């Protein structure tokens, strides 16, 4: 029993040492070093278009996720699992009419830099564009989610998600997100006349 106790104590000490090892930066410490590109050039126009909406939509929010696939790091000496560099930037949506929201995102929003991970310069890529629309913007509103992958943005594709109307506008005290479904046929026949859609489209932005 004494041997087991000593072994557990040794593991505890090892864990404390490993967690405080400065050679393993935390996620927040590393993220604080990430830099924005001061002169991004590769701009894309993101459009969200509503169809058959159950009521008005006044608010939209979103974010763009970036990754540096050629760079990874170990956030914990105990876990020993390497992770890619990731960063999310807010995306500002502007309502231009009752059925349309737009935003501008940049493929090169993050600055390629050497973050001293032993892998040279880290090259950032746009991984996904994610947005959700709400009836009023209240916390209790349902957020109707739609997104595009980075490859879909580059290819200037669109994605349509379908949602049931009965969750609109929403009354969950903690808020609720509805990802919908990309196939209208996923919904049962009796719900086909109770659906609305949001289509997200990416285009090269013109200045």
Steps between C-alpha positions, in 0.01 A plus 500: 500500500787733587649438155171591333478818705853602401420426135189720512695779664766475232232525230354805673837677513572407140163640395560831677844533345376412156210742518730782597772416248556825310604304191135413447306825436133501586242553229437856621872582520557385145185667366620831648794486256288458189500807277244638257609576148509883480436497124279202408421477129303179436147617577178303466144624520279276713125525443225347712161484326176406677215323322147443639602651836241460779548864603753782503868443571672804645835365620786297365832394647788286388867413512774379268724217610863484389756221534870466425517137379878496472551592868405318817590520867453311827284697745554248781803290587273248673266445209776514240247558221605744231248752371486721194509874543145636490347844526147634463419854392157664527306555181280809477174444316312791347128480420430649158134401465240284673644180358871571457807538720853550367855497637856526371761248611866461410679178418827665605374675813768336715871583465735215412772502766757280673355440846815323622343155495790347315299469178594823325244748368141404576272548200142582586198385299132583520337187642132592524249786497224465758191715554163498669193720466257597777158659510596792725843424641361421845671228702185290489486508119577185305818538296462344156846380399654468155864466393745439219835325510812684387512292182139592423578869548796481260285311248229769538235247588175531691333296771130490588375385839134428579333562835165438665299815560369391839823602677459863392560744659613298801440508875790306651649698796845368412462548127495218247668439168326317219744358241214398272566243231649526153237270352137607487407133456640427846179647644184290505230571238268656759765766575577601142270802514654610831854558379706806418853527366821699531749488215861609556693592186863601454622725218824679434455851633522784251637831615 
